[in-house]
Amino acid sequence: MAHILTAVTGDIQDVVPITRALISVSDKTGIVELATFLASKGVHLLSTGGTAKKLRDSGLEVQDVSDYTGSAECLDGRVKTLHPKIHGGLLGVRGNAKHEADMETHGIGKIDMTILNLYPFEQTVAKPNATFEQCIENIDIGGPSMLRSTAKNHAFTTIVTSPDQYSEVMAEMEANGGNGTTLALRRKFAARAYSLSAAYDGAISTWFNGQLGNTTDGIVTRAYKNEFPLKYGCNPHQKPSNISSLMTNSDGLPFEVLNGTPGYINLLDAANAWQLVKELKEATGLAAASSFKHVSPAGAAVAVPLSPTECMAYEITPEAAENLTPSALAYLKARNADPMCSFGDFAAVSDVVDEATALILKKEVSDGIVAPGFTKEALTILKSKKGGRFIVLQANNDYTPNEVEYREVYGMTFSQKRNDIIIGKEHMTKNVVTKDGATRLTENAIVDMIVASICIKYTQSNSVGFAKDGMMVGVGAGQQSRVDCVKLAGRKLGVWYLRQHPKVLNLPFREGLKRQERVNARVRYIEGDFTAEERVRWEAQFTTVPEPLIEEEKNEFMKSANGITISSDAFFPFRDSIDHASKMGVNFVAQPGGSVQDAQVTAACDEYGMVMSMTGVRLFHH
């Protein structure tokens, strides 16, 4: 059994004065300001190398660690701070008679604060030309050693490991007579320091095992920084709940909260919706938008102009439609794919949100939006929505997620390479298996194939989606049977198309009816399956009771549907999905292929005159 050390006691005080600080940082952000503050409080500054030079160049008086210890840096800088006068000064227990005597005997002075950050190991190994030896050299030894010594002795010493702690240190010292930190702060900083140390060693271990080809052996260490608490998780009884970032990812979170208080599901929607529109913009070059509910898109679209009939169905004049900015046009289309399901959505836009886009959002019931930026006018409009509670997230366009992602479920941690494939034109044209090959593929059809495929990439599987003119017009998510996905998405497609039926366009709504009430009334008119009590309330929304839209009229109108694309996240196992899609005006099909029934499915497409591309990429999303 391992020997357990007994506690070493001393004279613990809440507020410990800072008389000497050791500073050694690779990230020099804000260090001059902090060191200047410390010097103004009479703190003796110790430092090394580039940090010491920067502080001296700023006019500060600094003592080199080598001068303080009496030992020069050696071994190409590998040994700078590994010295009893450094670690003794950090680890000595104040008020402990033996420690005080040892420090006196060996000429060890007390060091009350260490300010450091570690060599940028992960940035080094991420460089494409970094050699194994160079990566090894960027494994910090002195930094983690000082970090652990200072954190262990936090009853008396303060460990500062990040520029985002500097302002808190200065405020704390000012609040305590200008020169002291509290035990509560020292404990908090020590806990964060050990998390940083764990993350740092974990990154080294993961990289080292990878170099040896051991991708599954050993221990995986991941350290997180709690960014902010959430009200609760998926449900109110799931508390506590937090959002965290990986300490090893210098980008932090992929977005900044500009307004509102996002919840657990809001952030899941935002993360998926943002990736979807970012990839749509990258793949098509067009402004893109999506409308998310419960981690699946109700709609998604790129900025393709509206037809006059669509303008009527979406309640916008042709003149106003012509003046829409690309972002506004994309969101208008995304929202109108399935406006009943988009009620209370979380929106995402690929481009900077302008006033025109904000004005569309203003009149819709929506929880929030994520975008790479907002004009001043747009932000003012959005911040006033929902009594100031509308969530506005600004995405970091340059955010780089880790290549491997992790998920914990029921005590098990799953890991996989992130699904970072970008679906593009080449996937739609390289393997067209139906008659005449790619000759019947139009540019518009290719855009629709891309839109539908990227949309279902971020839809709960099994999933199938229909697209037309750059917008999703039916999304079937989360079904166990693929043909059920097609039927669900087809039902939504039917409602979308029938909203353009003359009877629907000319429904005589009474004055004062809210927009969403009109949306819901149109859908119920198309569906037509009222209960007696429901019909009474539905009819009250009109100046005159509309004539029914009978089944024969619906079927006849649906015969005019054409040019529609269907995309599936996995292969069609049977031809039944194609048979059903043929009733919905489908002319173009995108699917991974790989089924033993591929030949049968291809033959079905040929029978119906459809063009089918096998992309070779499965897009399950769970």
C-alpha positions as CSV (number, residue, x, y, z in Angstrom):
1,M,0.0,0.0,0.0
2,A,1.3,3.4,-0.9
3,H,2.6,5.6,1.9
4,I,0.2,8.5,2.6
5,L,1.9,11.8,3.6
6,T,0.6,13.6,6.7
7,A,-0.5,17.3,6.3
8,V,2.1,20.0,6.9
9,T,0.6,22.8,9.0
10,G,1.4,26.4,9.2
11,D,0.0,29.9,10.0
12,I,-2.8,30.1,7.5
13,Q,-4.2,33.6,6.9
14,D,-7.1,34.6,4.7
15,V,-5.3,37.5,3.1
16,V,-1.7,36.9,2.2
17,P,0.4,39.9,1.1
18,I,2.2,39.7,-2.2
19,T,5.9,40.7,-1.8
20,R,7.6,38.8,-4.5
21,A,6.2,37.5,-7.9
22,L,7.7,35.2,-10.4
23,I,6.6,35.9,-14.0
24,S,7.3,33.6,-17.0
25,V,4.8,33.7,-19.8
26,S,4.6,32.6,-23.4
27,D,1.4,34.6,-24.0
28,K,2.4,38.1,-23.1
29,T,-1.1,39.6,-23.5
30,G,-1.7,42.1,-20.6
31,I,1.5,41.1,-18.7
32,V,3.0,44.6,-18.8
33,E,-0.1,46.1,-17.3
34,L,-0.2,43.5,-14.5
35,A,3.5,43.7,-13.8
36,T,3.3,47.5,-13.7
37,F,0.4,47.2,-11.2
38,L,2.4,44.8,-9.0
39,A,5.5,47.0,-9.1
40,S,3.4,50.0,-8.0
41,K,2.5,48.0,-4.9
42,G,6.1,47.4,-4.1
43,V,6.2,43.8,-5.3
44,H,9.7,42.4,-6.2
45,L,9.5,41.0,-9.8
46,L,11.5,37.9,-10.9
47,S,11.4,36.8,-14.5
48,T,13.2,34.9,-17.2
49,G,14.1,35.2,-20.9
50,G,11.7,37.0,-23.2
51,T,9.3,37.9,-20.4
52,A,12.1,39.7,-18.5
53,K,13.1,41.6,-21.7
54,K,9.6,42.7,-22.4
55,L,9.1,44.0,-18.8
56,R,12.5,45.8,-18.9
57,D,11.7,47.3,-22.3
58,S,8.5,48.7,-20.6
59,G,10.6,50.5,-18.0
60,L,10.1,48.0,-15.2
61,E,12.8,46.8,-12.8
62,V,13.1,43.0,-13.0
63,Q,15.6,40.6,-11.5
64,D,16.6,37.6,-13.6
65,V,15.9,34.2,-12.1
66,S,19.5,33.2,-12.8
67,D,20.7,36.2,-10.8
68,Y,18.3,35.4,-8.0
69,T,19.3,31.7,-7.7
70,G,23.0,32.2,-8.5
71,S,22.7,29.6,-11.2
72,A,22.8,30.4,-14.9
73,E,20.3,29.1,-17.3
74,C,21.7,26.0,-19.0
75,L,21.1,23.1,-21.4
76,D,19.6,25.3,-24.1
77,G,17.2,26.9,-21.6
78,R,15.8,23.5,-20.4
79,V,16.9,24.4,-16.9
80,K,15.9,27.9,-15.8
81,T,13.6,27.7,-12.7
82,L,14.3,24.1,-11.5
83,H,16.1,25.3,-8.4
84,P,15.6,25.0,-4.6
85,K,15.5,28.8,-4.3
86,I,12.5,28.8,-6.7
87,H,10.6,25.8,-5.5
88,G,11.5,26.2,-1.9
89,G,10.2,29.8,-2.1
90,L,6.9,28.5,-3.6
91,L,6.5,25.4,-1.4
92,G,7.6,26.7,2.0
93,V,4.8,26.7,4.5
94,R,4.5,30.0,6.2
95,G,4.5,29.9,10.0
96,N,5.9,26.3,10.1
97,A,9.0,26.5,12.3
98,K,10.9,23.7,10.4
99,H,10.2,25.2,7.0
100,E,11.0,28.7,8.1
101,A,14.3,27.4,9.6
102,D,15.2,25.4,6.4
103,M,14.5,28.5,4.2
104,E,16.7,30.6,6.5
105,T,19.5,28.0,6.3
106,H,19.5,27.7,2.5
107,G,18.9,31.4,1.8
108,I,15.4,30.8,0.3
109,G,13.1,33.8,0.0
110,K,9.3,33.5,-0.1
111,I,7.7,33.8,-3.6
112,D,4.1,34.7,-3.1
113,M,2.7,34.7,-6.6
114,T,3.6,32.9,-9.8
115,I,2.3,34.2,-13.1
116,L,2.8,31.8,-16.0
117,N,1.4,30.1,-19.0
118,L,2.8,27.0,-20.7
119,Y,4.7,26.5,-23.9
120,P,2.2,26.3,-26.8
121,F,2.5,22.6,-27.3
122,E,-0.8,22.0,-29.1
123,Q,-0.1,24.9,-31.5
124,T,3.3,23.4,-32.2
125,V,2.1,19.9,-33.0
126,A,-0.7,21.4,-35.2
127,K,1.9,22.9,-37.6
128,P,2.2,20.8,-40.7
129,N,6.0,20.9,-40.8
130,A,6.6,20.4,-37.1
131,T,9.1,17.6,-36.5
132,F,8.9,15.0,-33.7
133,E,11.9,16.6,-32.0
134,Q,10.6,20.1,-32.3
135,C,7.3,19.0,-30.6
136,I,9.2,17.3,-27.8
137,E,11.2,20.4,-27.2
138,N,7.9,22.3,-26.8
139,I,6.9,20.2,-23.8
140,D,7.1,22.6,-20.9
141,I,8.9,21.3,-17.8
142,G,9.6,24.3,-15.6
143,G,6.2,25.8,-16.1
144,P,4.1,22.9,-15.0
145,S,6.6,22.3,-12.1
146,M,6.1,25.9,-10.8
147,L,2.4,25.7,-11.5
148,R,2.0,22.6,-9.3
149,S,4.3,23.9,-6.6
150,T,2.4,27.2,-6.3
151,A,-1.0,25.5,-6.5
152,K,-0.1,22.9,-3.9
153,N,0.9,25.7,-1.5
154,H,-2.1,27.8,-2.3
155,A,-2.7,28.5,1.4
156,F,0.1,30.9,1.0
157,T,0.9,31.4,-2.7
158,T,-1.2,32.6,-5.7
159,I,-1.0,30.8,-9.1
160,V,-2.1,32.9,-12.1
161,T,-2.3,31.0,-15.4
162,S,-4.2,33.1,-17.8
163,P,-4.5,36.7,-19.0
164,D,-8.2,36.6,-18.2
165,Q,-7.4,36.3,-14.5
166,Y,-5.2,39.5,-14.4
167,S,-8.0,42.0,-13.8
168,E,-9.4,39.8,-11.0
169,V,-6.0,39.7,-9.3
170,M,-5.7,43.5,-9.5
171,A,-9.2,44.0,-8.2
172,E,-8.7,41.6,-5.4
173,M,-5.4,43.2,-4.3
174,E,-7.0,46.7,-4.4
175,A,-9.9,45.4,-2.3
176,N,-7.4,44.1,0.3
177,G,-5.3,47.1,1.1
178,G,-3.5,47.1,-2.2
179,N,-1.3,44.0,-1.8
180,G,-3.1,40.8,-0.8
181,T,-5.1,37.9,-2.2
182,T,-7.8,35.9,-0.3
183,L,-7.7,32.2,0.4
184,A,-10.9,31.8,-1.7
185,L,-9.2,33.3,-4.8
186,R,-6.1,31.3,-4.2
187,R,-8.1,28.1,-4.0
188,K,-10.1,28.9,-7.1
189,F,-7.0,29.7,-9.1
190,A,-5.2,26.6,-7.8
191,A,-8.1,24.4,-9.0
192,R,-8.0,26.0,-12.5
193,A,-4.2,25.5,-12.5
194,Y,-4.5,21.8,-11.9
195,S,-7.2,21.6,-14.6
196,L,-4.7,23.3,-17.0
197,S,-2.0,20.9,-16.0
198,A,-4.2,17.9,-16.5
199,A,-5.2,19.2,-19.9
200,Y,-1.7,19.9,-20.9
201,D,-0.4,16.5,-19.9
202,G,-3.4,14.9,-21.6
203,A,-2.6,16.7,-24.8
204,I,1.0,15.5,-24.7
205,S,-0.1,11.9,-23.9
206,T,-2.7,11.9,-26.8
207,W,-0.1,13.3,-29.2
208,F,2.6,10.9,-28.1
209,N,0.4,7.8,-28.4
210,G,-0.7,9.1,-31.8
211,Q,2.9,9.3,-32.9
212,L,3.4,5.7,-31.8
213,G,0.2,4.6,-33.7
214,N,-1.6,4.0,-30.4
215,T,-4.9,5.7,-31.0
216,T,-6.9,3.5,-28.7
217,D,-4.4,2.7,-25.8
218,G,-3.8,4.7,-22.7
219,I,-5.8,7.3,-20.8
220,V,-7.5,10.3,-22.5
221,T,-7.5,13.4,-20.4
222,R,-9.8,16.3,-21.3
223,A,-10.1,19.4,-19.2
224,Y,-12.9,21.9,-19.5
225,K,-13.4,25.4,-18.5
226,N,-17.0,26.3,-17.3
227,E,-18.0,29.3,-19.4
228,F,-21.4,29.9,-17.9
229,P,-24.2,28.1,-16.1
230,L,-27.5,27.1,-17.8
231,K,-30.9,27.3,-16.2
232,Y,-31.3,23.6,-16.6
233,G,-30.5,20.8,-19.1
234,C,-33.0,19.3,-21.5
235,N,-35.7,19.4,-18.8
236,P,-36.3,21.6,-15.7
237,H,-35.4,18.7,-13.3
238,Q,-32.0,18.2,-15.0
239,K,-29.8,20.5,-12.8
240,P,-27.1,21.6,-12.6
241,S,-26.3,22.4,-16.2
242,N,-23.3,24.3,-17.7
243,I,-21.7,25.1,-21.0
244,S,-17.9,24.6,-21.0
245,S,-15.1,24.9,-23.4
246,L,-12.0,22.8,-23.9
247,M,-9.1,24.3,-22.0
248,T,-6.7,23.1,-24.8
249,N,-8.7,25.0,-27.5
250,S,-7.5,28.6,-27.5
251,D,-10.6,29.6,-29.4
252,G,-12.8,29.0,-26.4
253,L,-16.4,28.8,-27.4
254,P,-17.5,29.0,-31.1
255,F,-19.7,32.0,-30.4
256,E,-20.2,35.0,-28.1
257,V,-23.5,35.8,-26.4
258,L,-24.5,39.3,-27.4
259,N,-28.0,39.2,-25.9
260,G,-30.3,37.0,-24.0
261,T,-29.7,33.9,-21.9
262,P,-29.4,30.8,-24.0
263,G,-30.5,27.4,-22.7
264,Y,-29.2,23.9,-23.3
265,I,-31.4,23.1,-26.3
266,N,-30.9,26.6,-27.7
267,L,-27.1,26.0,-27.8
268,L,-27.5,22.5,-29.4
269,D,-29.7,24.1,-32.1
270,A,-27.2,27.0,-32.5
271,A,-24.2,24.7,-32.9
272,N,-25.9,22.5,-35.6
273,A,-27.7,25.4,-37.4
274,W,-24.4,27.4,-37.6
275,Q,-22.5,24.5,-39.1
276,L,-25.2,23.9,-41.6
277,V,-25.3,27.4,-43.0
278,K,-21.6,27.8,-42.9
279,E,-21.2,24.7,-45.0
280,L,-24.0,25.7,-47.4
281,K,-22.3,29.1,-48.0
282,E,-19.0,27.3,-48.6
283,A,-20.5,24.8,-50.9
284,T,-22.7,27.1,-53.0
285,G,-21.2,30.5,-52.6
286,L,-24.7,31.8,-51.7
287,A,-26.0,33.4,-48.5
288,A,-27.6,30.6,-46.4
289,A,-30.1,30.4,-43.5
290,S,-31.7,27.7,-41.4
291,S,-34.6,27.4,-39.0
292,F,-34.0,24.8,-36.2
293,K,-36.2,23.1,-33.7
294,H,-35.1,20.4,-31.3
295,V,-31.7,19.8,-33.0
296,S,-33.2,19.3,-36.5
297,P,-33.9,21.8,-39.2
298,A,-37.5,22.7,-39.9
299,G,-36.1,24.5,-43.0
300,A,-32.9,25.7,-44.7
301,A,-32.3,27.7,-47.8
302,V,-29.9,29.7,-49.9
303,A,-30.6,33.1,-51.5
304,V,-32.4,32.1,-54.7
305,P,-35.1,34.6,-55.9
306,L,-38.8,33.9,-55.2
307,S,-41.4,33.3,-57.8
308,P,-44.5,35.5,-57.8
309,T,-46.6,32.6,-56.5
310,E,-44.1,32.0,-53.6
311,C,-44.4,35.7,-52.8
312,M,-48.1,35.4,-52.3
313,A,-47.7,32.2,-50.3
314,Y,-45.1,33.8,-48.0
315,E,-47.0,37.1,-47.7
316,I,-44.5,39.4,-49.3
317,T,-45.1,41.6,-52.3
318,P,-42.9,41.0,-55.4
319,E,-41.5,44.5,-55.0
320,A,-40.5,43.9,-51.5
321,A,-39.0,40.5,-52.4
322,E,-36.8,42.1,-55.1
323,N,-35.4,44.5,-52.5
324,L,-34.5,41.7,-50.0
325,T,-30.8,41.4,-49.2
326,P,-29.4,37.9,-49.7
327,S,-29.4,37.1,-45.9
328,A,-33.0,38.2,-45.6
329,L,-34.1,36.2,-48.7
330,A,-32.4,33.1,-47.4
331,Y,-34.1,33.3,-44.0
332,L,-37.5,34.1,-45.5
333,K,-37.2,30.9,-47.6
334,A,-35.9,28.8,-44.7
335,R,-38.7,30.0,-42.4
336,N,-41.4,29.2,-45.0
337,A,-40.3,25.7,-45.7
338,D,-42.5,24.6,-42.8
339,P,-43.7,27.7,-41.0
340,M,-45.8,25.7,-38.5
341,C,-42.8,23.8,-37.3
342,S,-40.6,26.9,-37.4
343,F,-42.7,28.5,-34.7
344,G,-40.3,29.3,-31.9
345,D,-37.2,28.4,-33.9
346,F,-33.6,29.1,-33.5
347,A,-32.3,30.8,-36.7
348,A,-28.8,30.8,-38.3
349,V,-27.5,33.0,-41.1
350,S,-24.2,32.5,-42.9
351,D,-23.6,36.3,-43.5
352,V,-23.7,39.4,-41.4
353,V,-27.3,40.1,-40.3
354,D,-28.5,43.3,-41.7
355,E,-31.6,45.4,-40.9
356,A,-33.7,43.7,-43.6
357,T,-33.0,40.3,-42.0
358,A,-33.7,41.6,-38.5
359,L,-37.0,43.1,-39.6
360,I,-38.2,39.6,-40.9
361,L,-37.2,38.0,-37.6
362,K,-38.9,40.8,-35.7
363,K,-42.3,39.7,-36.9
364,E,-41.8,36.0,-36.4
365,V,-42.0,34.0,-33.1
366,S,-38.4,32.9,-32.7
367,D,-36.0,32.2,-29.7
368,G,-32.7,33.4,-31.1
369,I,-30.2,33.6,-33.9
370,V,-26.6,32.8,-34.6
371,A,-24.6,34.6,-37.3
372,P,-21.0,35.8,-37.9
373,G,-22.0,39.4,-37.2
374,F,-24.7,42.0,-37.0
375,T,-25.0,45.6,-38.2
376,K,-25.7,48.2,-35.5
377,E,-29.3,48.6,-36.8
378,A,-30.0,44.9,-36.8
379,L,-28.6,44.4,-33.3
380,T,-30.8,47.2,-32.0
381,I,-33.9,45.5,-33.5
382,L,-33.0,42.0,-32.3
383,K,-32.1,43.1,-28.8
384,S,-35.6,44.7,-28.4
385,K,-37.4,41.4,-29.4
386,K,-39.1,39.3,-26.7
387,G,-38.8,42.1,-24.2
388,G,-35.0,42.0,-24.5
389,R,-34.8,38.3,-24.0
390,F,-34.2,37.3,-27.7
391,I,-30.9,35.3,-27.9
392,V,-28.2,36.8,-30.1
393,L,-25.1,34.7,-30.7
394,Q,-22.1,36.0,-32.7
395,A,-20.3,33.1,-34.3
396,N,-16.5,33.0,-34.6
397,N,-16.0,32.4,-38.3
398,D,-12.4,31.3,-37.7
399,Y,-13.3,28.8,-34.9
400,T,-11.5,25.5,-35.3
401,P,-13.1,22.5,-33.6
402,N,-11.1,19.6,-32.5
403,E,-10.7,16.8,-35.0
404,V,-12.0,14.2,-32.6
405,E,-15.3,14.8,-30.7
406,Y,-16.5,13.1,-27.5
407,R,-19.9,12.4,-26.0
408,E,-20.7,10.8,-22.7
409,V,-23.8,8.6,-22.4
410,Y,-24.8,6.5,-19.3
411,G,-21.2,6.4,-18.0
412,M,-19.7,5.5,-21.4
413,T,-17.6,8.0,-23.4
414,F,-17.9,7.8,-27.2
415,S,-15.3,9.3,-29.5
416,Q,-15.2,9.7,-33.2
417,K,-13.6,11.8,-35.9
418,R,-15.8,14.8,-36.4
419,N,-18.0,14.6,-39.6
420,D,-16.1,17.4,-41.3
421,I,-16.8,16.4,-44.9
422,I,-18.2,19.3,-47.0
423,I,-20.8,18.1,-49.6
424,G,-20.2,19.8,-52.9
425,K,-20.8,19.7,-56.6
426,E,-18.3,16.9,-57.2
427,H,-20.4,14.6,-55.0
428,M,-23.4,15.2,-57.2
429,T,-21.7,14.8,-60.6
430,K,-19.0,12.1,-60.2
431,N,-21.3,9.0,-60.1
432,V,-24.6,9.6,-61.8
433,V,-26.0,6.1,-62.2
434,T,-29.2,6.6,-64.1
435,K,-29.7,6.8,-67.9
436,D,-27.7,9.5,-69.8
437,G,-25.4,10.1,-66.8
438,A,-24.9,13.7,-65.7
439,T,-26.2,15.2,-68.9
440,R,-29.6,15.9,-67.5
441,L,-28.3,17.5,-64.3
442,T,-28.9,21.2,-64.3
443,E,-27.0,23.7,-62.2
444,N,-30.2,24.5,-60.3
445,A,-30.6,20.8,-59.6
446,I,-27.1,20.5,-58.3
447,V,-27.6,23.4,-55.9
448,D,-30.8,21.7,-54.7
449,M,-28.9,18.4,-54.2
450,I,-26.3,20.2,-52.2
451,V,-28.8,22.1,-50.1
452,A,-30.8,18.9,-49.3
453,S,-27.7,16.8,-48.5
454,I,-26.1,19.3,-46.2
455,C,-29.4,19.9,-44.5
456,I,-29.9,16.2,-43.7
457,K,-26.3,16.0,-42.5
458,Y,-27.6,18.0,-39.5
459,T,-30.9,16.2,-39.2
460,Q,-31.6,13.4,-36.7
461,S,-31.4,10.1,-38.6
462,N,-32.9,8.4,-40.3
463,S,-33.6,11.4,-42.5
464,V,-34.7,12.4,-45.9
465,G,-35.2,15.9,-47.3
466,F,-36.9,17.4,-50.4
467,A,-35.5,20.7,-51.9
468,K,-36.7,23.0,-54.7
469,D,-35.2,26.3,-55.9
470,G,-32.5,26.4,-53.2
471,M,-34.8,25.7,-50.2
472,M,-35.8,22.7,-48.2
473,V,-39.5,22.0,-48.8
474,G,-39.9,18.9,-46.6
475,V,-37.7,17.3,-44.0
476,G,-38.4,13.9,-42.6
477,A,-36.4,13.3,-39.4
478,G,-35.8,10.5,-36.9
479,Q,-37.7,7.6,-38.4
480,Q,-36.7,4.0,-38.1
481,S,-37.9,3.1,-41.6
482,R,-36.5,5.0,-44.6
483,V,-39.7,4.9,-46.5
484,D,-41.4,6.5,-43.4
485,C,-38.9,9.3,-43.7
486,V,-39.9,9.8,-47.3
487,K,-43.6,9.8,-46.4
488,L,-43.1,12.2,-43.5
489,A,-41.0,14.6,-45.6
490,G,-43.5,14.1,-48.5
491,R,-46.4,15.1,-46.3
492,K,-44.5,18.4,-45.5
493,L,-43.6,18.9,-49.2
494,G,-47.3,18.4,-50.1
495,V,-48.4,21.1,-47.6
496,W,-45.7,23.4,-48.8
497,Y,-46.8,23.0,-52.5
498,L,-50.5,23.2,-51.7
499,R,-50.0,26.5,-49.9
500,Q,-49.6,27.8,-53.4
501,H,-53.0,26.5,-54.5
502,P,-55.3,29.3,-55.6
503,K,-57.9,28.4,-53.0
504,V,-55.2,28.6,-50.3
505,L,-53.8,31.9,-51.6
506,N,-57.2,33.5,-51.6
507,L,-58.5,32.4,-48.2
508,P,-60.7,35.3,-46.9
509,F,-59.1,35.9,-43.5
510,R,-60.7,38.4,-41.2
511,E,-58.9,41.5,-40.1
512,G,-56.6,41.4,-37.1
513,L,-55.6,37.8,-37.4
514,K,-52.0,37.2,-36.4
515,R,-49.5,35.9,-38.9
516,Q,-48.9,32.6,-37.2
517,E,-52.7,32.1,-36.9
518,R,-52.9,32.5,-40.7
519,V,-50.1,30.1,-41.2
520,N,-51.8,27.5,-39.0
521,A,-55.2,28.0,-40.6
522,R,-53.8,27.4,-44.1
523,V,-52.1,24.2,-43.0
524,R,-55.3,22.9,-41.4
525,Y,-57.3,23.9,-44.4
526,I,-55.0,21.8,-46.6
527,E,-55.1,18.9,-44.1
528,G,-58.9,19.2,-43.8
529,D,-59.3,16.6,-41.0
530,F,-61.2,18.8,-38.5
531,T,-63.1,17.7,-35.5
532,A,-66.5,19.3,-35.1
533,E,-65.4,21.6,-32.4
534,E,-62.2,22.5,-34.2
535,R,-64.1,23.4,-37.3
536,V,-66.1,26.0,-35.4
537,R,-63.0,27.8,-34.2
538,W,-61.3,27.5,-37.6
539,E,-64.3,28.9,-39.5
540,A,-64.4,31.9,-37.1
541,Q,-61.1,33.1,-38.6
542,F,-62.7,34.0,-42.0
543,T,-65.1,36.7,-43.2
544,T,-66.9,33.9,-45.2
545,V,-66.5,30.2,-44.7
546,P,-64.1,28.8,-47.4
547,E,-65.2,26.0,-49.6
548,P,-63.3,22.8,-48.8
549,L,-60.1,21.9,-50.7
550,I,-61.2,18.4,-51.7
551,E,-58.9,15.4,-52.2
552,E,-59.4,15.4,-56.0
553,E,-58.3,19.1,-56.2
554,K,-55.2,18.4,-54.1
555,N,-54.2,15.4,-56.2
556,E,-54.7,17.3,-59.4
557,F,-52.6,20.2,-58.2
558,M,-49.8,18.0,-57.0
559,K,-49.5,16.6,-60.5
560,S,-48.0,19.9,-61.5
561,A,-45.2,19.6,-59.0
562,N,-41.9,19.0,-60.7
563,G,-38.1,19.8,-60.5
564,I,-38.0,18.6,-56.9
565,T,-34.9,16.9,-55.4
566,I,-34.8,14.2,-52.7
567,S,-31.7,13.5,-50.7
568,S,-31.3,10.6,-48.2
569,D,-28.7,10.3,-45.4
570,A,-28.2,6.6,-46.2
571,F,-29.0,4.3,-49.1
572,F,-32.5,3.4,-50.1
573,P,-32.9,-0.3,-49.2
574,F,-35.8,-0.8,-51.5
575,R,-37.5,0.9,-54.4
576,D,-40.6,1.9,-52.3
577,S,-39.0,5.2,-51.4
578,I,-38.6,6.1,-55.1
579,D,-42.1,5.0,-55.9
580,H,-43.5,7.3,-53.2
581,A,-41.2,10.2,-54.3
582,S,-42.5,9.9,-57.8
583,K,-45.9,11.1,-56.5
584,M,-44.3,14.3,-55.2
585,G,-42.8,15.7,-58.4
586,V,-39.3,14.4,-57.8
587,N,-36.9,14.5,-60.8
588,F,-33.5,14.4,-59.0
589,V,-32.2,12.0,-56.3
590,A,-29.0,12.1,-54.2
591,Q,-28.1,9.2,-52.0
592,P,-24.9,7.5,-50.8
593,G,-25.6,4.1,-52.5
594,G,-24.1,0.9,-51.2
595,S,-27.3,-1.2,-50.8
596,V,-27.6,-4.7,-52.3
597,Q,-30.7,-3.2,-53.9
598,D,-28.9,-0.4,-55.7
599,A,-29.6,-1.8,-59.1
600,Q,-33.3,-2.1,-58.3
601,V,-33.5,1.4,-57.0
602,T,-31.6,2.7,-60.1
603,A,-34.1,0.9,-62.3
604,A,-37.0,2.5,-60.5
605,C,-35.4,6.0,-61.0
606,D,-35.1,5.2,-64.7
607,E,-38.7,4.1,-64.9
608,Y,-39.8,7.5,-63.5
609,G,-37.3,9.5,-65.5
610,M,-35.4,10.6,-62.5
611,V,-31.6,11.5,-62.4
612,M,-29.9,9.8,-59.4
613,S,-26.4,10.6,-58.1
614,M,-24.7,8.2,-55.7
615,T,-22.5,10.4,-53.5
616,G,-20.6,7.7,-51.7
617,V,-21.0,9.6,-48.4
618,R,-23.3,8.4,-45.6
619,L,-24.6,11.2,-43.4
620,F,-26.1,9.7,-40.3
621,H,-26.5,12.2,-37.5
622,H,-27.3,11.2,-33.9
